[in-house]
Amino acid sequence: MKYYDENSLAIIACPAGEHFAELTIKHLEKLSVSRFNKRIDAISKRYEKDRKDIVRELNFLSDLNSCRMPNHKALDKMVLPRFKVKSRFTHFVNGELKTEILDSIRGRNVYIFQDVENHHPVSINDGKEMHTFTVNDNLMSLIVTIDAARHAGAHVINLVLPAFPYSRQHKKKGREGLTASLLARFYEFFDVSNIITLDIHSREIENAFNTCLLQNLHASYQIINELAKIVDINSQDLVIVAPDSGAVDRNKFYATSLKKPLAMLYKERDYSVVSLNAKQSNIVSMNLLGDVKGKTAFLADDMLGTGGTLLKAFEFLQKEGAKKVIAAISLPLFNGNAISQFDEAYKNGLFYRIIGTNAIYHEELKTKEWYIESDVSKLFAQTIFRTQSNDSVSSLLDNREIIQKTLANTQKK
């Protein structure tokens, strides 16, 4: 991001994505200040010029290149970009939604934030009402916002979707649609250039895009940091357990990174039964490949819906002699009465902790003793910042190197 082009990045936060957008903006501001100071210090040293003089010249270039009238007064200080765009979101009595963009975004790179799984009351209609939206409401809010940005002359439209909507509908088993693919085509129809998401349920979804770039971030580094606070990650008693066959690759990554043994749970399911909640699932039997007796078992999965599968895994691992059971969930949905079910399981000693991320806003979860929230907003901010600067994001998409550095530091301690 060129300093003198600070107005090029614009963030529009849909009502349900407001909380995550605010967290990300704070990190973007810190990244802007940090990069600016490093650049100024380097230029000052190289050209042997006074720091204030360089800042003043950069502000001059910024004013010269801006199509807007300068309104800052401190000519020898950094002008912090105002990333967030003022918008108005209206919810009509019949359920229709409308987005109005109140600031000019013509020619700007727009990032639209939406947390489709946020089911908490959000402020709408100029703050006059609080309304709880469903996934489909939030998806429609995103759609009308994309359309508003397109009609407002946005240069590039990017989506920040911590939870990719309908990601579990990515393959056909009969007379059914591919909704994940349908949405991919829809985004491209509206000229969306880039989508940033977290631990998408299936990598196959990326194949549904022709022109749009899907950047799939991973929360493994943030989760390992939290795990290191509650257990000794260098201990020989730690074993990684894949909760099912679909999670083998994810847990193999943790096992390889932490240099720990990998076990796997195999579940036999009755697919004539539909899982309704944490207690009423379609799992008939369960088997373990590996050994967890007297050890701390760590399980990682991409999302938790009703939680029935995970609770059965907790119970089974306890019967197999696991000393402590910890789970990591990138997208903690906790649908229905899942939280109360996990409260009961925790009281019965079935698990020790669950590490989740704030990619999904869940106020009640943060009050639970058994829940640890990991902040991934900085990860998204770094991705946006590097994308805007045309810098590489490969180290953010594949974070093995930084994980190894973290492990090396813990071993020194």
C-alpha positions in Angstrom: 0.0 0.0 0.0 1.6 3.3 -1.1 1.5 5.8 1.7 0.4 8.7 -0.5 -2.5 6.6 -1.8 -4.2 6.1 1.6 -7.7 6.5 0.2 -7.6 3.5 -2.1 -8.7 0.9 0.5 -12.4 1.0 1.7 -14.1 -1.3 4.1 -17.9 -1.8 4.2 -19.2 -3.8 7.1 -22.6 -5.5 6.8 -24.5 -5.4 10.1 -23.6 -9.0 11.1 -20.0 -8.4 10.1 -19.6 -5.2 12.0 -17.8 -6.7 15.0 -15.2 -8.6 13.1 -14.6 -5.6 10.7 -13.9 -3.3 13.7 -11.3 -5.7 15.1 -9.7 -6.0 11.7 -9.6 -2.3 11.1 -7.7 -1.8 14.4 -5.0 -4.1 13.1 -5.0 -2.4 9.7 -4.3 0.9 11.4 -1.4 -0.6 13.4 0.0 -2.2 10.3 -0.2 1.1 8.5 1.6 3.0 11.2 4.3 0.3 11.5 5.0 0.2 7.8 5.0 3.9 7.6 7.5 4.4 10.5 9.8 1.7 9.1 9.8 3.2 5.7 10.5 6.7 7.0 13.3 5.5 9.2 14.9 3.7 6.3 14.6 6.6 3.9 15.9 9.0 6.6 19.0 6.9 7.2 19.6 6.3 3.5 19.3 9.9 2.3 20.5 11.5 5.6 17.4 13.7 5.7 15.3 14.9 8.7 12.4 12.6 9.5 9.9 15.4 9.6 10.9 16.8 6.3 10.3 13.4 4.7 6.9 13.1 6.2 6.0 16.5 5.0 7.0 15.6 1.5 5.0 12.4 1.6 2.0 14.4 2.8 2.5 16.7 -0.1 2.6 13.8 -2.6 -0.5 12.4 -0.9 -2.4 15.7 -1.3 -1.2 16.0 -4.9 -2.3 12.5 -5.9 -5.6 12.7 -4.0 -8.8 13.6 -5.9 -10.3 14.8 -2.6 -9.6 18.1 -0.9 -7.1 17.6 1.9 -8.5 18.0 5.4 -5.6 17.2 7.6 -3.7 19.9 9.4 -0.6 18.2 10.8 1.7 18.3 7.7 4.7 16.8 9.4 2.8 13.8 10.9 1.3 10.6 9.4 -2.2 10.9 8.1 -3.9 7.7 9.3 -6.2 6.4 6.6 -9.9 6.2 7.3 -10.7 2.7 6.1 -14.4 2.3 7.1 -17.1 3.6 4.7 -20.3 5.0 6.2 -23.3 2.9 5.1 -26.9 2.6 5.9 -28.6 -0.7 6.2 -32.4 -0.8 6.0 -34.7 -3.8 6.9 -38.2 -3.4 5.7 -41.3 -4.8 7.4 -41.8 -7.4 4.7 -38.2 -8.7 5.2 -36.5 -6.9 2.3 -33.1 -5.4 2.8 -31.4 -2.4 1.3 -27.8 -1.1 1.5 -26.9 2.6 0.9 -23.3 3.6 0.7 -23.0 7.2 2.2 -19.3 7.9 1.3 -17.8 7.9 -2.2 -16.0 4.7 -3.1 -15.5 5.4 -6.8 -12.2 3.9 -8.0 -11.4 2.3 -4.6 -10.6 -1.3 -3.6 -13.6 -2.3 -1.5 -13.6 -5.0 1.1 -17.1 -6.1 2.2 -17.2 -7.9 5.6 -20.0 -10.3 6.4 -20.3 -12.9 9.2 -23.2 -15.0 7.8 -23.2 -17.1 11.0 -23.7 -14.2 13.4 -27.2 -14.8 14.9 -27.0 -12.1 17.6 -29.2 -9.0 17.4 -27.6 -6.3 15.1 -28.3 -2.6 14.7 -30.2 -1.6 11.6 -32.4 1.3 10.3 -29.9 3.9 11.6 -29.7 2.3 15.0 -33.4 2.5 15.6 -33.9 -1.3 15.7 -32.1 -4.4 16.7 -32.8 -7.5 14.6 -31.6 -11.1 14.6 -30.8 -12.4 11.1 -30.6 -16.0 9.8 -27.8 -17.2 7.5 -30.0 -16.5 4.5 -30.8 -13.0 5.8 -27.1 -12.3 6.2 -26.4 -13.7 2.7 -29.0 -11.5 1.2 -27.6 -8.5 3.0 -24.2 -9.4 1.5 -25.7 -9.6 -2.0 -27.4 -6.2 -1.9 -24.2 -4.7 -0.5 -22.2 -6.1 -3.4 -24.7 -4.7 -5.8 -24.6 -1.3 -4.1 -20.8 -1.2 -4.2 -20.9 -2.1 -7.9 -23.3 0.7 -8.7 -21.3 3.1 -6.6 -18.3 2.7 -8.9 -16.0 0.5 -6.8 -12.8 -0.3 -8.7 -12.4 -3.8 -7.1 -14.8 -5.7 -4.9 -13.4 -8.1 -2.4 -15.4 -10.2 0.1 -14.2 -11.0 3.7 -16.2 -14.1 4.7 -14.7 -15.8 7.8 -17.4 -18.5 7.3 -18.1 -19.3 3.7 -21.9 -19.7 3.3 -23.2 -23.1 2.2 -19.7 -24.6 2.2 -21.1 -28.0 3.3 -23.2 -28.2 0.2 -20.3 -28.8 -2.1 -21.0 -32.3 -3.6 -23.9 -34.1 -5.0 -25.2 -37.5 -3.8 -28.5 -37.4 -5.7 -31.1 -34.9 -7.0 -29.7 -31.9 -5.2 -28.0 -28.7 -6.1 -24.4 -27.6 -5.6 -25.2 -24.4 -3.6 -21.5 -23.6 -2.8 -20.8 -23.7 -6.5 -23.9 -21.7 -7.2 -22.8 -18.9 -4.9 -19.3 -18.9 -6.5 -20.9 -18.3 -9.9 -23.1 -15.6 -8.4 -20.1 -13.7 -6.9 -18.3 -13.8 -10.2 -21.4 -12.6 -12.0 -21.1 -9.4 -9.8 -17.4 -9.1 -10.6 -16.1 -10.0 -7.2 -12.3 -10.3 -7.6 -11.2 -11.8 -4.4 -12.7 -13.7 -1.4 -10.9 -14.1 1.9 -12.2 -16.9 4.1 -11.1 -19.2 6.9 -10.7 -23.0 6.8 -13.3 -23.6 4.1 -15.1 -26.9 4.6 -13.9 -28.3 1.3 -11.1 -27.3 -1.0 -13.2 -28.5 -3.9 -15.1 -25.3 -3.7 -12.1 -23.4 -5.1 -12.6 -25.3 -8.3 -16.0 -23.7 -8.7 -14.3 -20.3 -9.4 -13.1 -19.2 -12.8 -12.0 -15.7 -12.3 -12.4 -14.9 -8.6 -9.4 -15.6 -6.3 -10.2 -17.6 -3.2 -7.8 -17.1 -0.3 -8.3 -19.8 2.3 -6.6 -18.8 5.6 -5.8 -21.2 8.4 -6.1 -20.6 12.1 -3.5 -23.3 13.1 -0.8 -20.9 14.2 -3.3 -19.0 16.5 -4.7 -22.2 17.8 -1.3 -23.7 18.6 -0.5 -20.4 20.5 -3.5 -20.9 22.7 -2.8 -24.7 23.1 0.7 -23.9 24.3 -0.8 -21.8 27.2 -2.8 -24.7 28.6 -0.6 -27.8 27.9 3.1 -28.5 27.3 3.1 -28.9 23.5 6.6 -30.5 23.7 5.4 -33.3 26.0 5.5 -36.9 24.9 2.0 -37.3 26.4 0.4 -35.2 23.7 -1.3 -37.1 20.8 -3.2 -35.7 17.9 -6.5 -37.4 17.1 -8.4 -37.0 13.8 -12.1 -37.0 14.8 -13.1 -38.6 11.5 -11.7 -39.6 8.1 -12.5 -36.2 6.6 -10.3 -34.4 9.2 -7.2 -36.6 8.7 -5.3 -34.0 6.6 -6.1 -31.2 9.0 -4.9 -33.2 12.0 -1.9 -34.6 10.1 -0.8 -31.0 9.7 -0.9 -30.5 13.5 0.9 -33.9 14.1 3.6 -33.0 11.6 4.0 -29.5 12.9 4.1 -30.5 16.5 6.0 -33.8 15.8 3.4 -35.9 17.6 1.8 -39.2 16.9 -1.5 -39.2 14.9 -4.4 -41.3 15.9 -7.8 -41.5 14.1 -11.4 -42.2 15.1 -13.4 -44.2 12.6 -17.2 -43.8 12.9 -19.9 -46.0 11.4 -22.9 -44.0 10.5 -26.5 -44.8 9.6 -27.3 -42.2 6.9 -31.0 -43.1 7.0 -31.0 -41.1 10.3 -30.6 -37.3 10.2 -28.5 -35.7 13.0 -30.8 -33.3 14.9 -28.6 -32.2 17.8 -25.7 -33.1 19.9 -27.4 -36.2 21.4 -29.4 -37.4 18.4 -26.8 -38.1 15.8 -26.4 -40.8 13.1 -23.3 -42.4 14.6 -23.8 -46.1 15.2 -20.3 -47.2 16.4 -16.8 -45.8 16.8 -13.3 -47.3 16.7 -9.8 -45.9 17.5 -6.7 -46.4 15.4 -3.9 -45.4 17.8 -3.3 -45.1 21.5 -4.5 -42.4 23.8 -4.3 -44.1 27.2 -2.9 -41.8 29.9 -2.3 -39.1 27.3 -3.6 -35.7 26.3 -5.7 -36.0 23.2 -6.0 -33.0 20.9 -8.6 -33.0 18.1 -9.0 -30.3 15.4 -11.9 -29.7 13.0 -13.0 -27.0 10.7 -16.5 -26.3 12.1 -18.8 -27.4 14.9 -22.6 -27.4 14.2 -24.7 -29.3 16.7 -21.6 -30.9 18.2 -23.0 -34.4 18.4 -20.0 -36.0 16.6 -17.5 -34.2 18.8 -19.3 -35.1 22.1 -19.4 -38.8 21.1 -15.7 -38.5 20.3 -15.0 -37.0 23.8 -16.9 -39.8 25.5 -15.2 -42.5 23.5 -11.7 -41.1 24.1 -12.4 -40.9 27.9 -13.4 -44.6 27.8 -10.2 -45.4 25.9 -8.2 -43.9 28.9 -7.4 -40.4 27.6 -6.1 -38.2 30.5 -7.3 -34.9 29.0 -9.2 -34.1 25.9 -8.9 -30.8 24.0 -10.5 -29.7 20.8 -9.9 -26.9 18.3 -12.6 -25.6 16.1 -12.0 -22.9 13.4 -15.6 -22.0 13.0 -17.5 -22.6 16.3 -21.2 -22.4 15.1 -22.7 -24.1 18.2 -26.2 -24.3 16.6 -29.4 -25.0 18.5 -28.8 -26.1 22.1 -25.2 -27.2 21.5 -23.8 -24.9 24.2 -26.0 -26.4 27.0 -25.0 -29.9 25.8 -21.3 -29.0 26.1 -21.9 -27.4 29.5 -23.3 -30.8 30.6 -20.4 -32.7 29.0 -17.9 -30.4 30.7 -19.5 -31.0 34.1 -19.3 -34.7 33.5 -15.5 -34.4 32.8 -15.7 -35.5 29.1 -13.3 -32.8 27.9 -11.0 -30.1 29.3 -11.1 -27.2 26.8 -12.3 -26.2 23.4 -10.3 -23.6 21.4 -12.3 -21.6 18.9 -11.8 -18.5 16.9 -13.6 -15.2 16.7 -14.3 -15.7 13.0 -17.9 -16.2 14.2 -19.4 -13.8 16.7 -20.6 -15.7 19.7 -21.0 -13.7 22.9 -22.2 -16.5 25.1 -19.3 -18.8 24.3 -16.8 -16.3 25.7 -18.4 -16.6 29.2 -17.8 -20.4 29.4 -14.9 -21.7 31.5 -14.3 -24.5 29.0 -14.0 -22.2 26.0 -10.9 -20.3 24.8 -11.3 -17.7 22.0 -8.4 -17.2 19.6 -8.3 -13.9 17.7 -7.9 -14.3 13.9 -8.7 -10.7 13.0 -5.0 -9.8 12.8 -4.5 -12.7 10.3 -7.3 -11.2 8.1 -5.8 -7.7 8.5 -2.4 -8.9 7.4 -3.9 -10.6 4.3 -5.8 -7.5 3.3 -2.8 -5.3 3.9 -0.5 -7.5 1.8 -3.1 -7.9 -0.9 -3.6 -4.1 -1.1 0.2 -3.7 -1.3 0.6 -6.4 -3.9 2.8 -8.3 -1.5 3.0 -12.1 -1.2 0.5 -13.8 1.1 1.9 -17.3 0.8 3.4 -17.3 4.3 -0.1 -16.5 5.6 -1.8 -19.2 3.6 0.8 -21.8 4.5 2.0 -20.9 8.1 4.3 -23.8 8.8 7.4 -21.7 9.0 6.0 -19.4 11.6 4.7 -22.4 13.6 8.2 -23.9 13.6 9.6 -20.7 14.9 7.0 -20.6 17.7 7.8 -24.2 18.6 11.6 -23.5 18.7 11.0 -20.6 21.1 8.9 -22.7 23.4 11.6 -25.4 23.5 14.2 -22.7 24.5 12.0 -21.7 27.4 
